[in-house]
Amino acid sequence: MAKVRVHELAKELGVESKVVLAKLGEMGEFVKSASSTVEPPVVKRFTDKFGAELKSAGDAAAKKAAPAKKAAPAKAEEAPAQAASPTSAPAESPAAEAPAAAVRPGPGPRPGPKPGPKKAPEPAPVAEEPAAPAAPAASAKAPSTAPRPSAPEKRGPAPSAPRPGGGARPGAPRPGNNPFSSTQGMGRRPSAPPRGDQGAGAGAGTGAGTGTGDNRPPRPPAGREGGGAPGRSGMPRPNPAMMPKSPAAFGGGPGGRPSGPGGRPGPGGRGPGGGAPGRGGAPARGGAGAGAPARPGGFGPSGGGRPGGGRPGQRGQTQGAFGRPGGPSRRGRKSKRARRQEYEQMQAPTIGGVRVRKGDGETVRLPRGASLTDFAERIGVDAAALVQMLFSLGEMVTATESVNDETFELLGEELNYNVQVVSPEDEDRELLESFDLEFGSDEGAEADLAARPPVVTVMGHVDHGKTKLLDALRSANVAGKEAGGITQHIGAYQVSTDVDGEDRRITFIDTPGHEAFTAMRARGAQATDIAVLVVAADDGVMPQTVEALNHAKAAGVPIVVAVNKIDKPDSDPTKVRGQLTEYGLVPEEYGGDTMFVDVSAKSELNLDKLLEAIVLTADASLDLRANPEQDAQGLVVEAHLDRGRGPVATILVQRGTLRVGESIVAGPAYGRVRAMLDEHGESVEAADPSRPVMVLGLTAVPGAGQNFIVVADDRMARQIAEKRESRERAAMQAKRRVRRTLEDFMASMEKGESQELNLILKGDVSGSVEALEDSLAKIDVGDEVTLRVIDRGVGAITETNVDLAAASDAIIIGFNVRPQGKATEMADKEGVEIRYYSVIYQAIEEIEAALKGMLKPEYEEVSLGHAEIREIFRSSKIGNIAGCMVTDGVIRRNAKARLLRDNNVVADNLDLSSLRREKDDVTEVREGFECGLTLRGYNDIKQGDVVECFEMREIPRA
Ligand SMILES: Nc1nc2c(ncn2[C@@H]2O[C@H](COP(=O)(O)OP(=O)(O)OP(=O)(O)O)[C@@H](O)[C@H]2O)c(=O)[nH]1
């Protein structure tokens, strides 16, 4: 299904584009204008939702217009019919025939000559004269001038001929019938009915039709022709704002270029008829055609032969004749718009010196990362006004920059809109919905659900043995099952265990630590069914034990406690039980409901008991079932870029079955599953619920915790992925933008600097990059220094990274990755620093130190001592020398000093420039000693004054 433009959709439903735009807006679709395209799924949703409603509204509107439409043709047809009736005067017959024929233009050409000769002889000689000229005319022109109501025969011949522009018959402008018009198109405007309408009205009176009226806005005076007005009266008046900007907007259709006949009509010159609401093009032509015989020397198709020159009525059609661009003059419209704006402005309140129209508290939904321009479009104001408004509110934001949620909230409050920034999850759900997809729930009924293995995450304090335990569980299992199998770390694995004679599988997420767990949860993804809390029996409950426990509890995940290292002599499993009881984890043996298993990862002790406890806990507190038959869905556990295999992602199937060859979209990555491997490196054809597999074939590296979903085809996958990517980018920009108020800006300008550390993070797996970024975000060094991660990614450090770093003064942090190609060389040349790490904490520590190094030093005053001035020696060379007694502390040369008189500071921040004991220059003099000193540039000292000596010392940053 091809994309559809808004106006096409509107036409289909018979409503105005703005109605469709408004409805789309209600649906949360962000469509700019009538010419914007709408994705097929959105169209479907739209028509499902509003189709019926709008269609009926559209029909109603059409019906309203219809009577007028129908009335005219009816009248017209009636008239000829009457005319043709035997009761009519014979003289009228020929003329009457012509219109009759014209009503059905198809046979048009025939009737002309036919009735002509046939009936002409019959009528009385009186009739012969006028009829004769009419007949040929009819035969030649009837088709084009088709609509000729009763007027002609009444008015008779030539003089009134042009008038009958009455041609204004809707059916008249039949394609290809006008021998004079080369431009006369085949139903170029399917909107013939309105034209007919107008024509019917306008033409009736003005004949002048001139077709020229086409693009004109309504001109009330046009109604002067009398006929025009009635014809139009039944119609909605075209809104100037809705008028196309150029004739081209009409598709150059008959309306756009009155063409042919219109060109020649002498009568056409009477333009006003054309004043009829523009589209009267067709009928006008009719009129013109009628006029043709009178003025055969037109310009032909170029139309507007003498379109009244600069008359407004003529615009839009002058091109051919005068070589002027045929576009409508904008003067009139502009002033109208300006007037409207002025009016609106008058009603608009002033905020910070800017007039912006306020809302009525209506809800405006914006995607995260939207810009002021997006917001301005939704509420129909000028983006520049919003920029200015924000500026006055202390925020400096450009119109196209992504704006953060708080700023939108602020704006919403000021302007009385309920701004809803759609959360990424909601946005994603809506995105999938637009493709008729839903993530997160099983399809089908209860009966379709089948039991699935529990998914387990191992958490606990540092060094309590998480990794060791995961390794032990895996190798013990592998050893038992497939001796010799080479296990690979793919981020998750499955083991099986025998519980009550039943073979039960358990899936372990192989990235220990609650960082991975929380990172997933932060994305709204919950992969974990059960948490194994590892506590070393020799160490007991530690801070991270509690943290992990809280995370699991917050996620509502049942906990199994693995009391580890029981092989150690100083282990005390009982103590661990006691400690955890305080945190609400009461062992079963104490009457609680938490299973505690004493294990030793090192000696592989009680591992089977731990597995059993997991299965039993799952059975007792969880209903782990999923539909294995549907299209697969799940989560990305880990992903990285493999040199040989390209992007590789370990995914966990949560429901459905994933098969090789299926199209999937995982976060912003998509592709077709080329191959699937399990933790033993064996290829897998199908992965059922709770099964972790490594998937090859994606186009990019998705992030840990992002969801994946099987879709119908690659195209859909790509569309979803692209949308996600652009949204992610926008959201990232919004997040990255440091919220900087005007005050901040001023302050940093005053300081003459602003300190910012830009980083580019590269890591081997997405999990580590995310963990690093999250941890960096938590470094708090106050407001003076900001840390910005300007780019992050998985894979080697490339020249592009160096390029970006050079351009933005950034440092590149490589975590378990090396540079690629000439990246190092380039970095040296560009002066870009690349730092390599393999331990996260080290990276964080160093960056924190760097940030602190960027802080301006802070000083504190440290009092050194006091000296009382006992005597003053005056020297012409060096000024007044104070003879002092150090009363406490020390007096140090080059230190700072202040002068106190009766305990009041009389001079501050003086420099103690020289210090002597006896005749020797000294650096310091201690309490109880006499000394002579001078204060640089200060001579106003008196006996009894006290010199306080102090130093400014840098305060070490915490
Ligand atoms: N004696 C004994 N030592 C163990 C046992 N389990 C783990 N260890 C040791 O404890 C240390 C830490 O084990 P890891 O598995 O690395 O601990 P971890 O919790 O994964 O540590 P982080 O990854 O730093 O959070 C290692 O030296 C292990 O050999 C055990 O059951 N008994």
The ligand as an SDF file (V2000), in Angstrom:
LIG
                    3D

 32 34  0  0  0  0  0  0  0  0999 V2000
   36.5180  -20.3750   48.5730 N   0  0  0  0  0  0  0  0  0  0  0  0
   35.6650  -19.9730   47.6800 C   0  0  0  0  0  0  0  0  0  0  0  0
   35.9610  -18.9480   46.9020 N   0  0  0  0  0  0  0  0  0  0  0  0
   35.0570  -18.5350   46.0170 C   0  0  0  0  0  0  0  0  0  0  0  0
   33.8120  -19.1550   45.8860 C   0  0  0  0  0  0  0  0  0  0  0  0
   33.1150  -18.5200   44.9450 N   0  0  0  0  0  0  0  0  0  0  0  0
   33.8900  -17.5330   44.4890 C   0  0  0  0  0  0  0  0  0  0  0  0
   35.0670  -17.5380   45.1210 N   0  0  0  0  0  0  0  0  0  0  0  0
   36.1730  -16.6350   44.9070 C   0  0  0  0  0  0  0  0  0  0  0  0
   35.7580  -15.3290   45.2190 O   0  0  0  0  0  0  0  0  0  0  0  0
   36.3620  -14.4120   44.3420 C   0  0  0  0  0  0  0  0  0  0  0  0
   35.3120  -13.5450   43.6790 C   0  0  0  0  0  0  0  0  0  0  0  0
   34.5180  -14.3460   42.8890 O   0  0  0  0  0  0  0  0  0  0  0  0
   33.7560  -13.7740   41.6540 P   0  0  0  0  0  0  0  0  0  0  0  0
   32.9420  -14.8300   41.0840 O   0  0  0  0  0  0  0  0  0  0  0  0
   34.6850  -13.0510   40.7510 O   0  0  0  0  0  0  0  0  0  0  0  0
   32.8540  -12.7310   42.3890 O   0  0  0  0  0  0  0  0  0  0  0  0
   31.8290  -11.7170   41.7760 P   0  0  0  0  0  0  0  0  0  0  0  0
   30.7470  -11.5530   42.7460 O   0  0  0  0  0  0  0  0  0  0  0  0
   31.4840  -12.1570   40.4360 O   0  0  0  0  0  0  0  0  0  0  0  0
   32.7000  -10.4130   41.7430 O   0  0  0  0  0  0  0  0  0  0  0  0
   32.4920   -9.1140   40.8650 P   0  0  0  0  0  0  0  0  0  0  0  0
   32.3830   -9.5810   39.4620 O   0  0  0  0  0  0  0  0  0  0  0  0
   33.7370   -8.3340   41.1320 O   0  0  0  0  0  0  0  0  0  0  0  0
   31.2700   -8.4440   41.3790 O   0  0  0  0  0  0  0  0  0  0  0  0
   37.1640  -15.2310   43.3540 C   0  0  0  0  0  0  0  0  0  0  0  0
   38.4910  -15.2210   43.7280 O   0  0  0  0  0  0  0  0  0  0  0  0
   36.5900  -16.6000   43.4680 C   0  0  0  0  0  0  0  0  0  0  0  0
   37.5130  -17.6180   43.1940 O   0  0  0  0  0  0  0  0  0  0  0  0
   33.5340  -20.2710   46.7330 C   0  0  0  0  0  0  0  0  0  0  0  0
   32.4760  -20.8740   46.7020 O   0  0  0  0  0  0  0  0  0  0  0  0
   34.4980  -20.6200   47.6080 N   0  0  0  0  0  0  0  0  0  0  0  0
  1  2  1  0
  2  3  2  0
  2 32  1  0
  3  4  1  0
  4  5  2  0
  4  8  1  0
  5  6  1  0
  5 30  1  0
  6  7  2  0
  7  8  1  0
  8  9  1  0
  9 10  1  0
  9 28  1  0
 10 11  1  0
 11 12  1  0
 11 26  1  0
 12 13  1  0
 13 14  1  0
 14 15  2  0
 14 16  1  0
 14 17  1  0
 17 18  1  0
 18 19  2  0
 18 20  1  0
 18 21  1  0
 21 22  1  0
 22 23  2  0
 22 24  1  0
 22 25  1  0
 26 27  1  0
 26 28  1  0
 28 29  1  0
 30 31  2  0
 30 32  1  0
M  END
$$$$
